[in-house]
């Protein structure tokens, strides 16, 4: 039977795994049920993946919620690619969403330049290998001031990324490039929305996050001066407070 506990669903980003949430969620109040799946092809999910699209990922997450007998609707928290999956889930299954938090993510589709860069990254991995690619990919995701300040967090992401199968890297990059614009999800949201953005985010421009904040009538925002693309690792206290404030509002606490 579904559990009655208020449920927070956490969706990790590209070349990450459910492990990235461990420290972030450790101080969460015990009455929340926290669910953090490995997305398709990531972490311990090593089954053959024929479809890495955000829609396929969303279907997989809904099936995961069913297997976990999760009380619905749930608060969905998505980081980067996890945010793209969260938006696809909210578009297809709005009745399952009690609230939506996008951490360093965007409802906009990729620009032509971004799509081209994703294909360049795939070609680099094919020529030089995954380990070499991740040595130059992960570090710039942190704000310059945090790259030497947070060696354990940076090392965690590098280790997880280097263990991700190359087929997942290529499949997920192409799926992100092909995803559609989902700004309508924000405009039509009947539930609370939180947007968390970093000033030094090289993957999701701050200007995009500011523009999207005006789309959702139910949106609140957290713009972090000292963060890059990894807000939940770079400024975890502020990000955690914002997510928990959203949760309190969503679940009427």
C-alpha positions, 0 to 999 in steps of 0.5 A: 500500500502507498505510504502516507509520508510526504515524499520528495523525489530527487533526480540527479543530473547527467553522468551522476547517480543517486549518491550525489544527494547523500550529504545534501539530504542528510539533514532533511527532517525524518518525516519526509520520505526521500526517493532518489533513483538512478536514472537510465544507464546511470549509477547501478542501472546497467540494463540495456537502454534503448531510449534515453529520451527525457520522456522515456526517463520520465516513464521510468521514474513513474514506474519506479514510484509505483514500485516504491508504493510512493504516496502521490503527488510528490515533490519533484526535485531535479538537478540539470538533466534531472530537471529536464526529466522532471519537466517531462514528468510534469508535462505527461503526469501533472497529477503526480506532481505536488511541487517542482524544484529545478536546480541549475536546470532549464525548460528551454530547448537546446540552442543550435550551438549547445546541440553542436557542442554535445555532438563535439563532446560525444566525438571527444569521448569516442576519440580520447576516452571517457576518463580524459573527457571527464577530467576537463568536463566536471571541474568547470561546472563549479564556480572558480572560487569553489574548484579548489575549495571543494575537492571532495565534492569535485572528486565525487562527481569525477569518480561517478562520471568516469564510471558511467558507461560510454553508451550512456554518455552518448545516449544522454547527450543526444537525448538532451539535445533533442528535448523540446521546449517545455516552458509551457509546463512552467506557465501552466503550473498549478503547484509551487515551483522553485528555480535555483540558479548560480551566477557562475553556471556555465551550463545554464545561463543565469539570464535564462533562469531569470527569464523563466522565473517570470513564466511560472505564476507560482515560482519562487527563486534562489539566485546564488552569487557564489555558485556554478552549476552544482548549487546543491554541492557548492552552496548546500545550506542555502539550497537546502533551505529553499527546497525545504521551504518549498516542501513545507508549503507543498505539504501544508506544514 
